Amino acid sequence: MTKPKRTHPLGLFLHMAHAIKDYWYLLILLISLYNQPVWFILGWVLVIGAILVWPIVRWVTLSYRVTPEAVEINSGVLVRHHEHIPYARIQTVQRKQWFFLAPFKLEEVTIETASHDDNKPEARLAAVPTSLAGEIDRYRQGAPAPTEVAPAVGEETTNTFATEEPASTGQATAHYRINNRTLFKFAVTSTGFIPLLLILLALYNKIPRSWTDTLINDATHLALIILVIGALVVVLIAWVGAFLWTYLRYYHFDVTLQGDQLKTAKGFFQRNTITAPLRRIQAIRIKQNIFRQWLHIQTVQVLLASKAASDDDDDDLVILPAVPQAQLYDVAPNFLGWLPNHMPDLGALNVADRHKWYLVRNALLVAIIPVAIATWLWPHWWWLFALVLILAYFQGLFAARQTGGQLLTPTMLALQTGHVWTKETYYVPADMIQSMRLERSVWMRRKQLMHLVVNVRHGNKNQSIELRYLQAKQAQRIYDWYVRTV
């Protein structure tokens, strides 16, 4: 019988990194106690214990064993824990390999089942041999021997996609690699610059007021030019930061269908590999923000009952980050058999032209109160706040125009929404729908309107897909289908 093993000593660095991530506030507390020697010393003791001693103790007391039946984890200091994880219960296996682990053929392996806690998986093995995850995958698939997936070949300017007939459960049946040109488009159109822009604006408020006042006084006659140039520089810095972040995260993105397992791999400094069984997929989401609509590229994600994809967009596993719109239904169905081979007509569920203004009204109501308060506090910026109302108006109109849906087959529902300038199309099998409900107010009853809400599992939470202001007959027909199906 296989003896329990410990992770490699390099795993200590990963344990310490996780400790710093979890207890970063202790470092801030330590700085605030600089003028109090006694508390400062105690603070240092606490910090050293949290980010140095405790990770060492965790590493020493953790061991693992992989058997043909399950993965076994032993951990705990004062209270010992023995975790037995059968392969049939595993939702996802995630592999992370930082660049400093690659020369040693080591990586971090994370295992999750449907019963894991919100913030941590059942098992996290830092710095284990790269062969370990492959061994777990072979036991999960019942394959007798490892099968290597050949790397994609071809010109750098074309996306690589291939399919072949399966010879065994471990052989790759579909493979796709993004090319640099498509990845560049994907990174350029990332909306990640928005939170970065807000962070930069928050940092601006931390700059001493005397510095900014001096600059403005020295260039009063150029104040407007400086303001405009400064704003452009801030936006450019945020955009470049978001571009680099996205490009490096999805560098050399690969997706492979191997038996009934979907496997994605990506990353420059950290190679992140996630393996998820097809049967664990709750729904498929196809996203396209307004920038990517202009470039005609779309992103395909799958909703899992797992947090393995917490580093991906919206915490969902990205399987095709940027596929040309014209190729989407040629490429994606090779990995996800649920999908049709063409873009379906989603006009069966829609918002009638005479009712679209309701969504516009709701968007304006959400924006008008904060805009009114901001205009009262900073009246000189009224033109900027007026721009927010204009954006809210068009966002409501965008949401109304993108709303759609259709019952594709007796067991498959397609739904489409427009949320924050992003079109999202969902494909949901009937047996994956957790619940469905109809909503309407007294006023909506007179207008014969309804909201349709479809709930599916999303990690450890619920994903609510809501189509608003549908014709009552349309929504009722979908609800009756669901009741009959379940």
C-alpha positions as CSV (number, residue, x, y, z in Angstrom):
1,M,0.0,0.0,0.0
2,T,1.2,3.5,-0.9
3,K,2.7,5.4,2.1
4,P,1.5,8.9,2.9
5,K,3.8,11.6,1.4
6,R,4.6,15.2,2.3
7,T,4.7,18.0,-0.2
8,H,8.0,19.4,-1.4
9,P,9.7,22.0,0.9
10,L,9.2,24.6,-1.7
11,G,5.5,24.4,-0.8
12,L,6.4,26.4,2.3
13,F,6.7,29.5,0.1
14,L,3.2,28.9,-1.3
15,H,1.8,28.4,2.3
16,M,3.5,31.7,3.3
17,A,2.1,33.5,0.3
18,H,-1.4,32.3,1.2
19,A,-0.8,33.4,4.8
20,I,0.2,36.9,3.7
21,K,-2.9,37.1,1.5
22,D,-5.1,36.0,4.4
23,Y,-3.5,38.1,7.1
24,W,-2.3,41.3,5.2
25,Y,-4.3,43.4,7.6
26,L,-1.8,42.4,10.4
27,L,1.0,44.2,8.5
28,I,-1.1,47.4,8.4
29,L,-1.8,47.0,12.1
30,L,1.9,46.6,12.7
31,I,2.7,49.9,10.9
32,S,0.0,51.8,13.0
33,L,1.7,50.6,16.2
34,Y,5.1,52.0,15.3
35,N,5.0,54.6,18.1
36,Q,4.0,52.1,20.8
37,P,7.1,49.9,21.4
38,V,5.4,47.2,23.5
39,W,2.4,46.7,21.2
40,F,4.8,47.0,18.2
41,I,6.9,44.0,19.5
42,L,3.7,42.0,20.2
43,G,2.6,42.9,16.7
44,W,5.8,41.5,15.3
45,V,5.3,38.3,17.2
46,L,1.8,38.0,15.9
47,V,2.9,38.6,12.3
48,I,5.8,36.1,12.5
49,G,3.5,33.5,13.9
50,A,0.8,34.1,11.3
51,I,3.0,34.2,8.1
52,L,6.0,32.1,9.1
53,V,5.4,29.7,12.1
54,W,1.9,28.7,11.2
55,P,2.7,27.8,7.5
56,I,5.6,25.7,8.7
57,V,3.4,23.8,11.2
58,R,0.8,23.3,8.5
59,W,3.4,21.9,6.1
60,V,4.9,19.5,8.6
61,T,1.5,18.1,9.7
62,L,0.0,17.7,6.2
63,S,0.4,14.5,4.2
64,Y,-1.4,12.9,1.3
65,R,-1.9,9.5,-0.4
66,V,-3.3,8.6,-3.8
67,T,-4.9,5.2,-4.1
68,P,-7.0,3.6,-6.9
69,E,-10.1,4.4,-4.9
70,A,-9.6,7.9,-3.5
71,V,-7.3,10.7,-2.6
72,E,-6.6,10.8,1.2
73,I,-5.4,13.9,3.0
74,N,-4.2,14.0,6.6
75,S,-3.9,17.4,8.3
76,G,-4.4,19.2,11.5
77,V,-2.3,20.2,14.5
78,L,-4.3,20.0,17.7
79,V,-7.1,18.1,16.0
80,R,-6.1,15.6,13.3
81,H,-8.3,15.4,10.2
82,H,-8.4,12.5,7.7
83,E,-10.1,13.4,4.4
84,H,-11.2,10.6,2.1
85,I,-12.2,12.0,-1.4
86,P,-13.6,9.3,-3.8
87,Y,-12.9,10.1,-7.4
88,A,-16.6,10.0,-8.3
89,R,-17.2,13.0,-5.9
90,I,-14.5,15.2,-7.3
91,Q,-15.9,18.3,-9.1
92,T,-12.7,19.8,-10.4
93,V,-9.0,19.4,-10.2
94,Q,-7.0,22.6,-10.6
95,R,-3.2,22.8,-11.2
96,K,-1.2,26.0,-10.7
97,Q,2.5,26.1,-11.6
98,W,4.4,29.3,-10.8
99,F,7.5,29.9,-12.9
100,F,9.8,29.1,-10.0
101,L,8.3,25.7,-9.6
102,A,8.6,24.7,-13.3
103,P,12.4,23.8,-13.2
104,F,11.6,21.4,-10.3
105,K,8.6,19.8,-12.1
106,L,6.4,20.8,-9.2
107,E,2.9,22.5,-9.1
108,E,0.1,23.2,-6.7
109,V,-2.9,20.9,-7.0
110,T,-6.4,21.9,-5.7
111,I,-9.3,19.4,-5.4
112,E,-12.9,20.4,-5.0
113,T,-16.1,18.5,-4.5
114,A,-19.7,19.8,-4.3
115,S,-19.5,19.8,-0.5
116,H,-16.5,22.1,0.0
117,D,-16.7,25.3,2.1
118,D,-17.2,28.7,0.4
119,N,-13.6,29.8,0.8
120,K,-11.5,26.7,0.6
121,P,-11.4,23.4,-1.3
122,E,-11.3,19.9,0.3
123,A,-7.6,19.6,-0.6
124,R,-4.8,22.0,-1.5
125,L,-1.4,20.3,-2.1
126,A,1.4,22.9,-2.5
127,A,4.5,21.8,-4.5
128,V,3.7,18.3,-5.5
129,P,5.1,16.4,-8.6
130,T,3.4,17.3,-11.9
131,S,2.7,13.7,-12.4
132,L,0.3,13.6,-9.4
133,A,-2.6,15.4,-11.2
134,G,-2.2,13.1,-14.2
135,E,-2.4,10.1,-11.9
136,I,-5.6,11.5,-10.3
137,D,-7.1,12.1,-13.8
138,R,-6.4,8.6,-14.9
139,Y,-8.1,7.2,-11.8
140,R,-11.1,9.4,-12.4
141,Q,-11.4,8.4,-16.1
142,G,-10.5,4.7,-15.5
143,A,-7.7,5.0,-18.1
144,P,-4.8,2.4,-17.6
145,A,-2.0,4.7,-18.8
146,P,-1.2,8.3,-19.4
147,T,-1.8,9.9,-22.8
148,E,0.0,13.0,-23.8
149,V,-1.9,15.6,-25.8
150,A,0.1,16.8,-28.7
151,P,0.7,20.6,-28.8
152,A,-1.1,22.6,-31.4
153,V,0.9,23.2,-34.5
154,G,0.3,25.7,-37.3
155,E,0.9,29.4,-38.1
156,E,0.9,31.9,-35.2
157,T,-1.7,34.0,-37.0
158,T,-4.4,31.4,-37.0
159,N,-6.4,29.8,-34.1
160,T,-5.6,26.1,-33.9
161,F,-8.5,23.7,-33.7
162,A,-8.6,19.9,-34.2
163,T,-10.9,17.0,-33.6
164,E,-10.4,13.3,-33.9
165,E,-12.2,10.1,-33.2
166,P,-11.6,8.8,-29.7
167,A,-9.6,5.7,-29.4
168,S,-9.9,5.5,-25.6
169,T,-11.3,7.4,-22.7
170,G,-8.0,9.1,-22.2
171,Q,-7.5,10.4,-25.8
172,A,-8.1,14.0,-26.7
173,T,-11.1,14.4,-29.0
174,A,-11.0,18.2,-29.5
175,H,-8.3,20.8,-29.0
176,Y,-8.2,24.5,-29.4
177,R,-5.4,27.1,-28.9
178,I,-5.9,30.8,-29.1
179,N,-3.5,32.7,-31.3
180,N,-1.7,36.0,-30.4
181,R,-3.9,38.1,-32.7
182,T,-7.1,37.0,-31.1
183,L,-5.7,37.1,-27.6
184,F,-4.6,40.7,-28.4
185,K,-8.2,41.6,-29.3
186,F,-9.4,39.9,-26.2
187,A,-7.0,41.8,-23.9
188,V,-7.6,45.2,-25.7
189,T,-11.4,44.9,-25.2
190,S,-11.2,44.0,-21.5
191,T,-13.4,46.0,-19.2
192,G,-11.0,45.4,-16.3
193,F,-9.7,49.0,-16.8
194,I,-12.8,50.3,-15.1
195,P,-12.0,49.0,-11.5
196,L,-8.4,49.9,-12.1
197,L,-9.5,53.4,-13.0
198,L,-11.5,53.7,-9.8
199,I,-8.5,52.6,-7.8
200,L,-6.3,55.2,-9.5
201,L,-8.9,57.9,-8.7
202,A,-9.0,56.8,-5.1
203,L,-5.2,57.0,-4.9
204,Y,-5.4,60.5,-6.3
205,N,-7.4,61.6,-3.3
206,K,-4.5,60.4,-1.1
207,I,-2.1,62.8,-2.7
208,P,-1.3,65.7,-0.4
209,R,-3.6,68.7,-1.3
210,S,-0.6,71.1,-1.2
211,W,1.0,69.3,-4.1
212,T,-2.0,69.5,-6.4
213,D,-2.8,73.1,-5.3
214,T,0.8,74.1,-6.1
215,L,0.6,72.5,-9.5
216,I,-2.7,74.2,-10.3
217,N,-1.5,77.7,-9.1
218,D,1.7,77.4,-11.2
219,A,-0.2,76.6,-14.4
220,T,-3.5,78.4,-13.9
221,H,-3.7,79.5,-17.6
222,L,-3.3,75.8,-18.6
223,A,-5.6,74.4,-16.0
224,L,-8.1,72.9,-18.4
225,I,-5.4,71.4,-20.7
226,I,-3.7,69.9,-17.7
227,L,-7.0,68.5,-16.4
228,V,-7.8,66.9,-19.8
229,I,-4.3,65.5,-20.2
230,G,-4.2,64.2,-16.7
231,A,-7.5,62.4,-17.2
232,L,-6.3,60.8,-20.4
233,V,-3.1,59.7,-18.7
234,V,-5.0,58.1,-15.9
235,V,-7.4,56.3,-18.3
236,L,-4.4,55.1,-20.4
237,I,-2.5,53.8,-17.3
238,A,-5.7,51.9,-16.3
239,W,-6.2,50.5,-19.8
240,V,-2.6,49.4,-20.2
241,G,-2.7,47.7,-16.8
242,A,-5.9,45.9,-17.7
243,F,-4.5,44.8,-21.0
244,L,-1.3,43.4,-19.5
245,W,-3.3,41.7,-16.7
246,T,-5.6,40.0,-19.2
247,Y,-2.9,39.1,-21.7
248,L,-0.6,37.5,-19.2
249,R,-3.5,35.6,-17.5
250,Y,-4.7,34.0,-20.8
251,Y,-1.2,33.6,-22.4
252,H,-1.1,30.5,-24.5
253,F,-4.6,29.5,-23.7
254,D,-5.4,25.9,-24.5
255,V,-8.7,23.9,-24.1
256,T,-8.9,20.1,-24.6
257,L,-11.7,17.7,-24.5
258,Q,-10.3,14.4,-23.2
259,G,-13.0,11.7,-22.7
260,D,-15.6,13.3,-20.6
261,Q,-13.2,15.8,-19.1
262,L,-12.7,19.5,-20.2
263,K,-9.2,20.8,-19.5
264,T,-8.1,24.4,-19.8
265,A,-4.6,25.7,-19.4
266,K,-3.4,29.3,-19.4
267,G,-1.0,31.8,-17.9
268,F,2.5,33.3,-18.3
269,F,4.0,33.7,-14.8
270,Q,1.6,31.0,-13.4
271,R,0.4,28.2,-15.6
272,N,-3.2,27.5,-14.4
273,T,-4.8,24.2,-15.5
274,I,-8.3,23.2,-14.6
275,T,-10.0,19.9,-15.3
276,A,-13.8,19.6,-15.0
277,P,-16.1,16.7,-16.0
278,L,-18.8,17.5,-18.6
279,R,-21.5,16.1,-16.3
280,R,-20.7,18.8,-13.7
281,I,-21.5,21.7,-16.0
282,Q,-24.6,23.5,-14.9
283,A,-25.0,25.9,-17.8
284,I,-23.1,27.5,-20.7
285,R,-22.7,31.3,-20.9
286,I,-21.6,33.1,-24.1
287,K,-20.6,36.7,-23.3
288,Q,-19.9,39.7,-25.5
289,N,-19.3,43.1,-24.1
290,I,-20.0,46.2,-26.2
291,F,-16.3,46.5,-27.3
292,R,-16.1,42.9,-28.4
293,Q,-19.4,43.3,-30.3
294,W,-17.5,45.8,-32.5
295,L,-14.7,43.4,-33.1
296,H,-17.1,40.4,-33.5
297,I,-15.5,38.1,-30.9
298,Q,-17.2,36.2,-28.1
299,T,-16.3,34.4,-24.9
300,V,-17.6,31.0,-23.9
301,Q,-17.8,30.0,-20.2
302,V,-19.3,27.1,-18.3
303,L,-21.0,27.5,-14.9
304,L,-19.7,24.9,-12.5
305,A,-20.7,23.8,-9.0
306,S,-17.2,24.6,-7.9
307,K,-14.9,27.6,-7.1
308,A,-12.0,26.2,-9.2
309,A,-12.6,29.0,-11.7
310,S,-12.6,31.8,-9.1
311,D,-9.7,33.6,-10.9
312,D,-11.6,33.6,-14.2
313,D,-14.2,36.2,-15.5
314,D,-17.3,36.2,-13.2
315,D,-15.9,33.1,-11.3
316,D,-16.8,30.9,-14.3
317,L,-14.6,28.6,-16.3
318,V,-13.6,30.2,-19.6
319,I,-13.2,27.5,-22.3
320,L,-13.0,29.8,-25.3
321,P,-11.8,33.3,-24.3
322,A,-12.1,35.0,-27.7
323,V,-13.5,33.1,-30.6
324,P,-14.5,34.9,-33.8
325,Q,-18.3,35.3,-33.9
326,A,-18.6,33.6,-37.3
327,Q,-16.7,30.5,-36.0
328,L,-18.4,30.2,-32.6
329,Y,-21.0,27.6,-33.5
330,D,-18.5,25.6,-35.6
331,V,-15.9,25.4,-32.8
332,A,-17.8,25.4,-29.5
333,P,-20.1,22.4,-30.1
334,N,-17.1,20.2,-30.4
335,F,-16.4,20.7,-26.7
336,L,-20.0,21.2,-25.6
337,G,-22.5,19.0,-27.2
338,W,-25.4,21.0,-25.8
339,L,-24.8,23.9,-28.2
340,P,-26.6,24.1,-31.5
341,N,-24.6,24.3,-34.7
342,H,-25.9,27.8,-35.5
343,M,-27.1,30.9,-33.7
344,P,-30.7,30.2,-32.8
345,D,-33.5,32.7,-33.1
346,L,-34.3,34.0,-29.6
347,G,-37.3,36.1,-30.6
348,A,-39.8,33.8,-28.8
349,L,-39.0,35.6,-25.5
350,N,-38.5,39.4,-26.0
351,V,-39.5,42.8,-24.8
352,A,-42.1,44.4,-27.1
353,D,-41.2,47.8,-28.5
354,R,-43.9,49.6,-26.6
355,H,-42.5,48.2,-23.3
356,K,-38.8,48.8,-23.8
357,W,-39.0,52.1,-22.1
358,Y,-39.7,50.4,-18.8
359,L,-36.2,49.1,-18.7
360,V,-34.9,52.6,-19.7
361,R,-37.0,54.1,-16.9
362,N,-35.6,51.6,-14.3
363,A,-32.0,52.4,-15.3
364,L,-32.6,56.1,-15.0
365,L,-34.3,55.6,-11.6
366,V,-31.2,53.8,-10.3
367,A,-28.9,56.6,-11.5
368,I,-30.9,59.7,-10.8
369,I,-30.6,59.8,-7.0
370,P,-26.8,59.5,-6.7
371,V,-26.5,61.9,-9.7
372,A,-28.7,64.4,-7.9
373,I,-26.7,64.1,-4.7
374,A,-23.4,64.5,-6.5
375,T,-24.6,67.5,-8.5
376,W,-25.6,69.2,-5.2
377,L,-22.2,68.5,-3.6
378,W,-20.1,69.4,-6.7
379,P,-22.2,71.7,-8.9
380,H,-19.3,72.6,-11.2
381,W,-19.3,69.0,-12.4
382,W,-22.9,68.9,-13.5
383,W,-22.0,68.1,-17.1
384,L,-20.2,64.9,-16.0
385,F,-23.1,63.8,-13.9
386,A,-25.5,64.5,-16.8
387,L,-23.3,62.1,-18.9
388,V,-24.1,59.4,-16.3
389,L,-27.8,59.8,-17.0
390,I,-27.2,59.6,-20.7
391,L,-25.3,56.3,-20.2
392,A,-28.0,55.0,-18.0
393,Y,-30.6,55.7,-20.7
394,F,-28.7,53.8,-23.3
395,Q,-27.9,51.0,-20.9
396,G,-31.6,50.5,-20.3
397,L,-32.3,50.5,-24.0
398,F,-29.4,48.0,-24.6
399,A,-30.8,45.7,-22.0
400,A,-34.3,45.8,-23.6
401,R,-32.9,45.1,-27.1
402,Q,-30.8,42.2,-25.9
403,T,-33.5,40.3,-24.0
404,G,-34.5,37.1,-25.7
405,G,-35.0,33.4,-25.3
406,Q,-36.2,30.2,-26.9
407,L,-37.1,26.6,-26.0
408,L,-34.6,24.9,-28.4
409,T,-35.5,21.3,-27.6
410,P,-37.8,19.5,-25.2
411,T,-34.9,19.6,-22.7
412,M,-32.9,22.7,-23.6
413,L,-33.6,26.4,-22.9
414,A,-31.8,29.3,-24.3
415,L,-32.0,32.7,-22.5
416,Q,-30.3,36.1,-23.4
417,T,-29.9,39.2,-21.3
418,G,-28.2,42.6,-21.6
419,H,-26.3,43.4,-18.4
420,V,-23.9,46.3,-17.9
421,W,-23.2,46.7,-21.6
422,T,-22.7,43.0,-22.0
423,K,-24.8,40.6,-23.9
424,E,-25.0,37.2,-22.2
425,T,-26.6,34.1,-23.8
426,Y,-27.2,31.1,-21.6
427,Y,-27.9,27.5,-22.6
428,V,-29.4,25.6,-19.7
429,P,-30.6,21.9,-19.7
430,A,-33.9,21.4,-17.9
431,D,-32.3,19.0,-15.3
432,M,-29.8,21.6,-14.3
433,I,-32.4,24.3,-13.5
434,Q,-32.7,24.5,-9.7
435,S,-35.9,26.5,-9.7
436,M,-38.0,28.8,-11.9
437,R,-40.4,31.5,-10.9
438,L,-42.7,34.1,-12.4
439,E,-43.0,37.6,-10.9
440,R,-45.3,40.5,-11.6
441,S,-46.8,43.4,-9.7
442,V,-50.4,44.5,-9.7
443,W,-49.6,47.1,-12.3
444,M,-47.9,44.5,-14.5
445,R,-50.9,42.2,-14.2
446,R,-53.0,44.9,-15.9
447,K,-50.4,45.2,-18.7
448,Q,-50.2,41.4,-19.1
449,L,-46.4,41.4,-18.3
450,M,-44.2,39.1,-16.3
451,H,-40.6,38.7,-15.2
452,L,-39.2,35.2,-15.7
453,V,-36.4,34.1,-13.3
454,V,-34.4,30.9,-13.9
455,N,-32.0,29.8,-11.1
456,V,-29.0,27.5,-11.7
457,R,-26.1,26.6,-9.5
458,H,-23.0,28.8,-9.7
459,G,-20.1,27.7,-7.6
460,N,-21.5,27.7,-4.0
461,K,-24.1,30.2,-4.9
462,N,-27.1,30.7,-7.1
463,Q,-27.0,32.2,-10.6
464,S,-30.2,34.1,-11.3
465,I,-31.0,34.6,-15.0
466,E,-33.8,37.2,-15.2
467,L,-35.8,38.3,-18.3
468,R,-37.9,41.3,-17.4
469,Y,-41.1,42.7,-18.9
470,L,-42.0,39.7,-21.1
471,Q,-45.5,39.1,-22.4
472,A,-47.3,37.0,-19.8
473,K,-48.1,34.3,-22.3
474,Q,-44.5,33.9,-23.3
475,A,-43.2,33.6,-19.7
476,Q,-46.1,31.2,-18.7
477,R,-45.3,28.9,-21.6
478,I,-41.7,28.5,-20.4
479,Y,-42.9,28.0,-16.8
480,D,-45.4,25.3,-17.9
481,W,-42.6,23.5,-19.8
482,Y,-40.4,23.4,-16.8
483,V,-43.2,22.1,-14.5
484,R,-43.9,19.3,-17.0
485,T,-40.2,18.5,-17.5
486,V,-39.4,18.1,-13.8
